[in-house]
Amino acid sequence: TGKFKNTTFHSLGEVESRLVEVISKLDKDTLKSITLFNWIKTAF
């Protein structure tokens, strides 16, 4: 069980690192567009 937990947390860490990497690569204009889109979507 302990081995499985370690593997799970390791995998989660990799996913998180990957997300941070992808997000940091996003263009700021793209980020603004996504934020604006989400704001509009939430407003209606």
PyMOL commands that set and color helices and strands:
alter all, ss='L'
color gray80, all
select helices_A, chain A and resi 2-25+28-43
alter helices_A, ss='H'
color red, helices_A
deselect
rebuild
show_as cartoon
